[in-house]
Amino acid sequence: MKTQTVIVTGASSGIGKEVARYFLQRGDNVVINSSTADKLETAFKELGGGSHLAMVAGNISDKKTGEKLVATAVEKFGSADVLVNNAGIFETKPFLEVDEAYLDRFLNTNLKGTYFTTQAVIPQMLKQHSGVVINIGTPLVHHALAGVPITAPMSSKGAIHSLTLQLAAEFGKDNIRVNTIAPGTIRTPMHGDDADNTAGLHLLNRIGEVEDVAEMVYTVAKSNFITGAIINVDGGAGAGHNIS
């Protein structure tokens, strides 16, 4: 299987770090990113450092961060084959309490970060006549929960799902594939110590592990015929709930 150069945003912990580990363990080159430099350096060391790993600190809401990620990938490894737009934020707040500044936080990090980091990598993928963009979404875009007030993050994630389809259409002829992977509740620092309390939201009656998502990211990256897909890795949460 061809060695790829993989860019992973939001890779200092959780899903992003495990995605980076998964590719590294299978012989690929990886460029990791986080907005927090010290956390990124810790992750770099935990992942073993070495000649197959590079890091770029910076907030992905800044277009220059995406440009630097691509430049680093090409300079160090000669290509930019896969972009995993993992960086994102998630919080709850009732709709009537959301102000413009709060909404902008999600649009800037989740949507604009994904949008402009992808915009930075597409020209390199066009030169290569190949590439894969994998966005991280959520099944909650199409499966609302009345008791979870998340209009702000869902507005940004819904836009990412739509962006995925349009990019897949625009660049399919160039052998560039674009997909979204939509995890359920995954055991990560973002969900905290009480994550298992949401087990019943999944048909499997348990939450997921970071390895579950990394495995699917890897599978989609190595595929040649998956594009324009929204793939739930959610223990059935998008289909229903295990609530008696």
TORKOL-4160 file (C-alpha; in steps of 0.2 Angstrom, whole numbers, padded with zeros to 4 digits, m for minus):
244
<pt num="1" X="0000" Y="0000" Z="0000"/>
<pt num="2" X="0007" Y="0017" Z="m0005"/>
<pt num="3" X="0015" Y="0028" Z="0009"/>
<pt num="4" X="0005" Y="0044" Z="0011"/>
<pt num="5" X="0008" Y="0060" Z="0019"/>
<pt num="6" X="m0006" Y="0064" Z="0031"/>
<pt num="7" X="m0010" Y="0081" Z="0039"/>
<pt num="8" X="m0020" Y="0080" Z="0055"/>
<pt num="9" X="m0027" Y="0095" Z="0064"/>
<pt num="10" X="m0032" Y="0096" Z="0082"/>
<pt num="11" X="m0020" Y="0081" Z="0085"/>
<pt num="12" X="m0013" Y="0085" Z="0103"/>
<pt num="13" X="m0026" Y="0074" Z="0111"/>
<pt num="14" X="m0042" Y="0063" Z="0108"/>
<pt num="15" X="m0047" Y="0057" Z="0091"/>
<pt num="16" X="m0033" Y="0068" Z="0082"/>
<pt num="17" X="m0019" Y="0060" Z="0091"/>
<pt num="18" X="m0025" Y="0043" Z="0089"/>
<pt num="19" X="m0028" Y="0046" Z="0070"/>
<pt num="20" X="m0010" Y="0052" Z="0069"/>
<pt num="21" X="m0004" Y="0036" Z="0079"/>
<pt num="22" X="m0014" Y="0025" Z="0068"/>
<pt num="23" X="m0006" Y="0031" Z="0052"/>
<pt num="24" X="0012" Y="0032" Z="0059"/>
<pt num="25" X="0011" Y="0014" Z="0065"/>
<pt num="26" X="0007" Y="0008" Z="0047"/>
<pt num="27" X="0021" Y="0017" Z="0039"/>
<pt num="28" X="0014" Y="0034" Z="0034"/>
<pt num="29" X="0021" Y="0051" Z="0036"/>
<pt num="30" X="0011" Y="0063" Z="0047"/>
<pt num="31" X="0011" Y="0082" Z="0051"/>
<pt num="32" X="0001" Y="0085" Z="0067"/>
<pt num="33" X="m0006" Y="0102" Z="0072"/>
<pt num="34" X="m0014" Y="0110" Z="0088"/>
<pt num="35" X="m0017" Y="0128" Z="0093"/>
<pt num="36" X="m0008" Y="0125" Z="0109"/>
<pt num="37" X="0011" Y="0123" Z="0106"/>
<pt num="38" X="0016" Y="0114" Z="0123"/>
<pt num="39" X="0002" Y="0101" Z="0121"/>
<pt num="40" X="0007" Y="0098" Z="0103"/>
<pt num="41" X="0025" Y="0096" Z="0108"/>
<pt num="42" X="0020" Y="0083" Z="0122"/>
<pt num="43" X="0009" Y="0074" Z="0109"/>
<pt num="44" X="0024" Y="0074" Z="0097"/>
<pt num="45" X="0035" Y="0065" Z="0110"/>
<pt num="46" X="0021" Y="0053" Z="0114"/>
<pt num="47" X="0020" Y="0048" Z="0096"/>
<pt num="48" X="0038" Y="0045" Z="0096"/>
<pt num="49" X="0045" Y="0059" Z="0086"/>
<pt num="50" X="0056" Y="0053" Z="0072"/>
<pt num="51" X="0058" Y="0056" Z="0054"/>
<pt num="52" X="0040" Y="0052" Z="0049"/>
<pt num="53" X="0032" Y="0065" Z="0060"/>
<pt num="54" X="0032" Y="0084" Z="0060"/>
<pt num="55" X="0022" Y="0097" Z="0069"/>
<pt num="56" X="0015" Y="0114" Z="0066"/>
<pt num="57" X="0007" Y="0124" Z="0080"/>
<pt num="58" X="m0006" Y="0137" Z="0076"/>
<pt num="59" X="m0025" Y="0140" Z="0076"/>
<pt num="60" X="m0033" Y="0133" Z="0061"/>
<pt num="61" X="m0046" Y="0148" Z="0060"/>
<pt num="62" X="m0030" Y="0158" Z="0054"/>
<pt num="63" X="m0028" Y="0154" Z="0035"/>
<pt num="64" X="m0009" Y="0155" Z="0037"/>
<pt num="65" X="m0009" Y="0139" Z="0048"/>
<pt num="66" X="m0016" Y="0129" Z="0034"/>
<pt num="67" X="m0004" Y="0136" Z="0022"/>
<pt num="68" X="0010" Y="0132" Z="0034"/>
<pt num="69" X="0004" Y="0114" Z="0037"/>
<pt num="70" X="0004" Y="0110" Z="0018"/>
<pt num="71" X="0021" Y="0119" Z="0015"/>
<pt num="72" X="0028" Y="0108" Z="0030"/>
<pt num="73" X="0021" Y="0092" Z="0022"/>
<pt num="74" X="0028" Y="0095" Z="0005"/>
<pt num="75" X="0045" Y="0102" Z="0011"/>
<pt num="76" X="0048" Y="0087" Z="0023"/>
<pt num="77" X="0039" Y="0073" Z="0015"/>
<pt num="78" X="0037" Y="0078" Z="m0004"/>
<pt num="79" X="0018" Y="0077" Z="m0004"/>
<pt num="80" X="0001" Y="0081" Z="0005"/>
<pt num="81" X="m0010" Y="0066" Z="0001"/>
<pt num="82" X="m0023" Y="0066" Z="0015"/>
<pt num="83" X="m0030" Y="0080" Z="0026"/>
<pt num="84" X="m0040" Y="0076" Z="0041"/>
<pt num="85" X="m0049" Y="0091" Z="0047"/>
<pt num="86" X="m0052" Y="0085" Z="0065"/>
<pt num="87" X="m0049" Y="0101" Z="0075"/>
<pt num="88" X="m0065" Y="0108" Z="0082"/>
<pt num="89" X="m0075" Y="0114" Z="0097"/>
<pt num="90" X="m0091" Y="0108" Z="0105"/>
<pt num="91" X="m0101" Y="0116" Z="0119"/>
<pt num="92" X="m0120" Y="0117" Z="0124"/>
<pt num="93" X="m0129" Y="0133" Z="0127"/>
<pt num="94" X="m0148" Y="0137" Z="0125"/>
<pt num="95" X="m0152" Y="0145" Z="0108"/>
<pt num="96" X="m0159" Y="0161" Z="0116"/>
<pt num="97" X="m0143" Y="0164" Z="0125"/>
<pt num="98" X="m0132" Y="0163" Z="0110"/>
<pt num="99" X="m0124" Y="0179" Z="0105"/>
<pt num="100" X="m0114" Y="0184" Z="0090"/>
<pt num="101" X="m0097" Y="0181" Z="0098"/>
<pt num="102" X="m0102" Y="0164" Z="0104"/>
<pt num="103" X="m0108" Y="0159" Z="0087"/>
<pt num="104" X="m0093" Y="0166" Z="0079"/>
<pt num="105" X="m0082" Y="0154" Z="0089"/>
<pt num="106" X="m0089" Y="0139" Z="0081"/>
<pt num="107" X="m0090" Y="0146" Z="0064"/>
<pt num="108" X="m0072" Y="0152" Z="0065"/>
<pt num="109" X="m0064" Y="0136" Z="0072"/>
<pt num="110" X="m0076" Y="0122" Z="0065"/>
<pt num="111" X="m0082" Y="0129" Z="0048"/>
<pt num="112" X="m0068" Y="0142" Z="0043"/>
<pt num="113" X="m0054" Y="0131" Z="0050"/>
<pt num="114" X="m0060" Y="0116" Z="0039"/>
<pt num="115" X="m0064" Y="0127" Z="0024"/>
<pt num="116" X="m0048" Y="0137" Z="0023"/>
<pt num="117" X="m0036" Y="0122" Z="0028"/>
<pt num="118" X="m0044" Y="0112" Z="0014"/>
<pt num="119" X="m0042" Y="0127" Z="0002"/>
<pt num="120" X="m0024" Y="0127" Z="0007"/>
<pt num="121" X="m0021" Y="0109" Z="0002"/>
<pt num="122" X="m0032" Y="0107" Z="m0014"/>
<pt num="123" X="m0019" Y="0116" Z="m0025"/>
<pt num="124" X="m0006" Y="0103" Z="m0020"/>
<pt num="125" X="m0018" Y="0089" Z="m0023"/>
<pt num="126" X="m0022" Y="0096" Z="m0040"/>
<pt num="127" X="m0003" Y="0095" Z="m0044"/>
<pt num="128" X="m0003" Y="0077" Z="m0038"/>
<pt num="129" X="m0019" Y="0073" Z="m0047"/>
<pt num="130" X="m0024" Y="0064" Z="m0031"/>
<pt num="131" X="m0029" Y="0068" Z="m0013"/>
<pt num="132" X="m0041" Y="0064" Z="0001"/>
<pt num="133" X="m0050" Y="0076" Z="0012"/>
<pt num="134" X="m0058" Y="0069" Z="0028"/>
<pt num="135" X="m0069" Y="0080" Z="0038"/>
<pt num="136" X="m0075" Y="0076" Z="0056"/>
<pt num="137" X="m0094" Y="0079" Z="0058"/>
<pt num="138" X="m0108" Y="0072" Z="0069"/>
<pt num="139" X="m0123" Y="0062" Z="0067"/>
<pt num="140" X="m0132" Y="0075" Z="0077"/>
<pt num="141" X="m0133" Y="0086" Z="0062"/>
<pt num="142" X="m0148" Y="0075" Z="0056"/>
<pt num="143" X="m0153" Y="0068" Z="0073"/>
<pt num="144" X="m0158" Y="0082" Z="0085"/>
<pt num="145" X="m0159" Y="0079" Z="0104"/>
<pt num="146" X="m0171" Y="0091" Z="0113"/>
<pt num="147" X="m0162" Y="0090" Z="0129"/>
<pt num="148" X="m0145" Y="0095" Z="0122"/>
<pt num="149" X="m0145" Y="0113" Z="0116"/>
<pt num="150" X="m0131" Y="0114" Z="0103"/>
<pt num="151" X="m0138" Y="0125" Z="0089"/>
<pt num="152" X="m0121" Y="0134" Z="0088"/>
<pt num="153" X="m0109" Y="0119" Z="0085"/>
<pt num="154" X="m0123" Y="0110" Z="0074"/>
<pt num="155" X="m0124" Y="0125" Z="0063"/>
<pt num="156" X="m0105" Y="0124" Z="0060"/>
<pt num="157" X="m0105" Y="0105" Z="0058"/>
<pt num="158" X="m0120" Y="0105" Z="0047"/>
<pt num="159" X="m0111" Y="0117" Z="0035"/>
<pt num="160" X="m0096" Y="0105" Z="0035"/>
<pt num="161" X="m0107" Y="0091" Z="0029"/>
<pt num="162" X="m0113" Y="0102" Z="0015"/>
<pt num="163" X="m0096" Y="0107" Z="0011"/>
<pt num="164" X="m0090" Y="0089" Z="0010"/>
<pt num="165" X="m0103" Y="0085" Z="m0004"/>
<pt num="166" X="m0100" Y="0101" Z="m0014"/>
<pt num="167" X="m0081" Y="0098" Z="m0014"/>
<pt num="168" X="m0083" Y="0080" Z="m0019"/>
<pt num="169" X="m0093" Y="0086" Z="m0034"/>
<pt num="170" X="m0081" Y="0100" Z="m0039"/>
<pt num="171" X="m0065" Y="0090" Z="m0037"/>
<pt num="172" X="m0070" Y="0072" Z="m0041"/>
<pt num="173" X="m0064" Y="0074" Z="m0059"/>
<pt num="174" X="m0047" Y="0078" Z="m0052"/>
<pt num="175" X="m0046" Y="0062" Z="m0042"/>
<pt num="176" X="m0048" Y="0071" Z="m0026"/>
<pt num="177" X="m0060" Y="0062" Z="m0014"/>
<pt num="178" X="m0069" Y="0071" Z="0000"/>
<pt num="179" X="m0079" Y="0063" Z="0014"/>
<pt num="180" X="m0085" Y="0066" Z="0032"/>
<pt num="181" X="m0084" Y="0054" Z="0046"/>
<pt num="182" X="m0097" Y="0057" Z="0060"/>
<pt num="183" X="m0093" Y="0050" Z="0077"/>
<pt num="184" X="m0105" Y="0047" Z="0091"/>
<pt num="185" X="m0099" Y="0050" Z="0109"/>
<pt num="186" X="m0081" Y="0045" Z="0109"/>
<pt num="187" X="m0070" Y="0043" Z="0125"/>
<pt num="188" X="m0060" Y="0059" Z="0124"/>
<pt num="189" X="m0055" Y="0073" Z="0135"/>
<pt num="190" X="m0068" Y="0084" Z="0127"/>
<pt num="191" X="m0082" Y="0073" Z="0133"/>
<pt num="192" X="m0074" Y="0072" Z="0151"/>
<pt num="193" X="m0076" Y="0058" Z="0164"/>
<pt num="194" X="m0095" Y="0057" Z="0163"/>
<pt num="195" X="m0095" Y="0051" Z="0144"/>
<pt num="196" X="m0101" Y="0034" Z="0149"/>
<pt num="197" X="m0117" Y="0041" Z="0155"/>
<pt num="198" X="m0122" Y="0044" Z="0137"/>
<pt num="199" X="m0121" Y="0025" Z="0132"/>
<pt num="200" X="m0139" Y="0024" Z="0130"/>
<pt num="201" X="m0139" Y="0036" Z="0116"/>
<pt num="202" X="m0131" Y="0022" Z="0106"/>
<pt num="203" X="m0139" Y="0007" Z="0100"/>
<pt num="204" X="m0124" Y="m0003" Z="0106"/>
<pt num="205" X="m0127" Y="0004" Z="0123"/>
<pt num="206" X="m0109" Y="0010" Z="0125"/>
<pt num="207" X="m0098" Y="0025" Z="0119"/>
<pt num="208" X="m0085" Y="0023" Z="0106"/>
<pt num="209" X="m0066" Y="0023" Z="0108"/>
<pt num="210" X="m0054" Y="0034" Z="0098"/>
<pt num="211" X="m0047" Y="0018" Z="0089"/>
<pt num="212" X="m0065" Y="0016" Z="0082"/>
<pt num="213" X="m0064" Y="0032" Z="0073"/>
<pt num="214" X="m0045" Y="0031" Z="0068"/>
<pt num="215" X="m0049" Y="0014" Z="0060"/>
<pt num="216" X="m0062" Y="0022" Z="0049"/>
<pt num="217" X="m0052" Y="0037" Z="0044"/>
<pt num="218" X="m0038" Y="0025" Z="0039"/>
<pt num="219" X="m0050" Y="0015" Z="0029"/>
<pt num="220" X="m0057" Y="0030" Z="0019"/>
<pt num="221" X="m0040" Y="0037" Z="0016"/>
<pt num="222" X="m0034" Y="0021" Z="0008"/>
<pt num="223" X="m0049" Y="0018" Z="m0002"/>
<pt num="224" X="m0050" Y="0023" Z="m0020"/>
<pt num="225" X="m0069" Y="0024" Z="m0023"/>
<pt num="226" X="m0077" Y="0032" Z="m0008"/>
<pt num="227" X="m0081" Y="0050" Z="m0010"/>
<pt num="228" X="m0096" Y="0062" Z="m0006"/>
<pt num="229" X="m0100" Y="0051" Z="0009"/>
<pt num="230" X="m0106" Y="0055" Z="0027"/>
<pt num="231" X="m0100" Y="0039" Z="0037"/>
<pt num="232" X="m0107" Y="0037" Z="0054"/>
<pt num="233" X="m0095" Y="0029" Z="0067"/>
<pt num="234" X="m0108" Y="0031" Z="0081"/>
<pt num="235" X="m0113" Y="0014" Z="0088"/>
<pt num="236" X="m0130" Y="0017" Z="0080"/>
<pt num="237" X="m0134" Y="0034" Z="0088"/>
<pt num="238" X="m0139" Y="0041" Z="0071"/>
<pt num="239" X="m0152" Y="0027" Z="0069"/>
<pt num="240" X="m0159" Y="0026" Z="0086"/>
<pt num="241" X="m0156" Y="0025" Z="0105"/>
<pt num="242" X="m0155" Y="0011" Z="0117"/>
<pt num="243" X="m0167" Y="0018" Z="0130"/>
<pt num="244" X="m0180" Y="0007" Z="0139"/>
